[in-house]
Amino acid sequence: MSKKIQFSLVYRDMWQSSGKFQPRKDQLERIAPVIIDMGCFARVETNGGAFEQVQLLAGENPNDAVRTFCKPFNEVGIKTHMLDRGLNALRMYPVPDDVRAMMYRVKHAQGVDIPRIFDGLNDIRNIAPSIHWAKEAGMTPQGTLCITTSPVHTLEYYAKLADEEIAAGAEEICLKDMAGIGQPAFLGQLTKMIKDKHPEIIIEYHGHSGPGLSMASILEVCKNGADIIDTAIEPLSWGKVHPDVISVRSMLKNAGFDVPEINMSAYMKARALTQEFIDEWLGCFINPQNKVMSSLLLTCGLPGGMMGSMMSDLGGIHGTINNLRRKKGEPELSVDDLLIKLFDEVAYVWPRVGYPPLVTPFSQYTKNIALFNLLTLEQGKGRYAMMDDAMWGMILGKSGKVPGQIDDELVELAKKKGLEFTEADPHTLLPNALDDFRKEMDENGWDYGKDEEELFELAMHPEQYRNFRSGQAKKNMLADLQKAKDAELGGSVTPEQLAEFKHAKADAVVAPVKGQVFWEFQGEGEAAPAVEPYIGKAYREGDTFCYILAPWGEFVEVKAGLGGKLVEINAKQGSKVQKGDVVAYIEREHEA
């Protein structure tokens, strides 16, 4: 009898690995019945990490979107699943216990069946509580192994983690090959080890296409007992995303597996709808590089979905590095030269910070350490001269235990800075927070929502939720969309949308998140006079004003609003700001 293989459509991750935003509620409502009609999916990824954040950034209530998207799948028995970042839950930084526990109650009530619980460090202490809370809420917890290739990530290492997750109550195991660098033979052996010991456990494989190994990996894990394969559909398959279900099905069918048929008429309709969403607005925020596979990803191990933000970061320091090189009489570097240097620096840094699996948020932290090293090396300051609290938090153990050893140079540097390493269970370092958020909801007169989902949203994404409630998020998104369409497509938003954000006079340049201010990533301390903004400098509508390095390691671009003349600067290079702080004031030109 042929081994049966089921398919899951990672519709959330398809978009997450391609661009900034997810489809709107009305678009998700349109695509859901078509996905069902395809007839080949036993599961669909409906939400999870980043989904809700970006819905808020787009000015849309993510709770409505999740309920709407899950409902048709619930009605026909297709399982829904979500991406859960363990200690970080749905965001990029740690979440208090009471908020994490609440998430499972809310998500189960909204129609989500399975949380895929992972930890960026594969630390069971960050995974086990989530498994418990998920079971308590009536969900099916899926424990996850973040796959990477390093001397410390052995078969025994992963088999032990799988044992620990199953002992904690995980009913399934996912091999999360987030960068697509897992070696096929290794993954096949690992699948067999887990299945031989735990034959009742469902194994799901999730592999990105980036460096091109994922199809071979799919075949190997299926030959060794895997049950479910994550897949994508055109036009958001391959590239840095996932293999297309048509190709995966063809390969497995010809290898003798029992695989479901695909309703090609429905597939083509889903393909057309997805392209329609791209053409309407989502494509304005998709980096073309994310549609291209690259074997270079094997050398650095970074997830392909990071390529867009990484290229943006490189663009930020490219001019600065070449200015420094010109002053030293050294040849300038092309962007490709700098990209290879960054990959090499990641390869240098990664083992020295303990081989954290390069997945959110530790991929960002490791990349940022390497990125800043390139800059400070050019400045003659050496490595590790520019690291923020989030990067040090990973090294010091505040987010969990790294799999390898921290380099002696970093240990000594931490001592000089008066920083202490910890072995404390990370979740014990966070006080409960729901009471404070209840107080804020009450003071604002905000309804807690069905199943307290609005309270949950504020507690999980406080900055984004406040901007959503104030209407500022929608205005910001429309302004970004206008700029993107004008720059890339030559189009424009509707007159009604344009009027909506034009009405908001933006004299204050406000920090959208807390973090450190950077002018073109010039380095720590004072910015170079040649690039520091000056009083009287003119900005056009939508120009970049500065960048803020957020606590979760992401560079957040701060816009100059509707443009005008700079009249006051309230922050210096490297200075720390809180969300909502005024960084500067720009005076708009008087209209005739």
Secondary structure as GFF3:
##gff-version 3
##sequence-region A 1 592
A	DSSP	beta_strand	6	9	.	.	.	ID=ss1
A	DSSP	alpha_helix	11	16	.	.	.	ID=ss2
A	DSSP	alpha_helix	25	38	.	.	.	ID=ss3
A	DSSP	beta_strand	41	48	.	.	.	ID=ss4
A	DSSP	alpha_helix	51	57	.	.	.	ID=ss5
A	DSSP	alpha_helix	62	76	.	.	.	ID=ss6
A	DSSP	beta_strand	79	84	.	.	.	ID=ss7
A	DSSP	three_ten_helix	86	88	.	.	.	ID=ss8
A	DSSP	alpha_helix	97	110	.	.	.	ID=ss9
A	DSSP	beta_strand	114	117	.	.	.	ID=ss10
A	DSSP	alpha_helix	124	136	.	.	.	ID=ss11
A	DSSP	beta_strand	142	146	.	.	.	ID=ss12
A	DSSP	alpha_helix	155	167	.	.	.	ID=ss13
A	DSSP	beta_strand	172	177	.	.	.	ID=ss14
A	DSSP	alpha_helix	184	197	.	.	.	ID=ss15
A	DSSP	beta_strand	202	207	.	.	.	ID=ss16
A	DSSP	alpha_helix	214	223	.	.	.	ID=ss17
A	DSSP	beta_strand	228	231	.	.	.	ID=ss18
A	DSSP	alpha_helix	245	254	.	.	.	ID=ss19
A	DSSP	alpha_helix	264	280	.	.	.	ID=ss20
A	DSSP	three_ten_helix	282	285	.	.	.	ID=ss21
A	DSSP	three_ten_helix	288	291	.	.	.	ID=ss22
A	DSSP	alpha_helix	297	300	.	.	.	ID=ss23
A	DSSP	three_ten_helix	304	306	.	.	.	ID=ss24
A	DSSP	alpha_helix	307	327	.	.	.	ID=ss25
A	DSSP	alpha_helix	335	352	.	.	.	ID=ss26
A	DSSP	alpha_helix	362	378	.	.	.	ID=ss27
A	DSSP	alpha_helix	389	396	.	.	.	ID=ss28
A	DSSP	alpha_helix	408	416	.	.	.	ID=ss29
A	DSSP	three_ten_helix	426	429	.	.	.	ID=ss30
A	DSSP	alpha_helix	434	444	.	.	.	ID=ss31
A	DSSP	three_ten_helix	450	452	.	.	.	ID=ss32
A	DSSP	alpha_helix	453	460	.	.	.	ID=ss33
A	DSSP	alpha_helix	462	470	.	.	.	ID=ss34
A	DSSP	alpha_helix	472	484	.	.	.	ID=ss35
A	DSSP	pi_helix	485	489	.	.	.	ID=ss36
A	DSSP	alpha_helix	495	502	.	.	.	ID=ss37
A	DSSP	beta_strand	508	510	.	.	.	ID=ss38
A	DSSP	beta_strand	515	518	.	.	.	ID=ss39
A	DSSP	beta_strand	538	539	.	.	.	ID=ss40
A	DSSP	beta_strand	544	549	.	.	.	ID=ss41
A	DSSP	beta_strand	555	559	.	.	.	ID=ss42
A	DSSP	beta_strand	564	569	.	.	.	ID=ss43
A	DSSP	beta_strand	576	577	.	.	.	ID=ss44
A	DSSP	beta_strand	582	587	.	.	.	ID=ss45
###
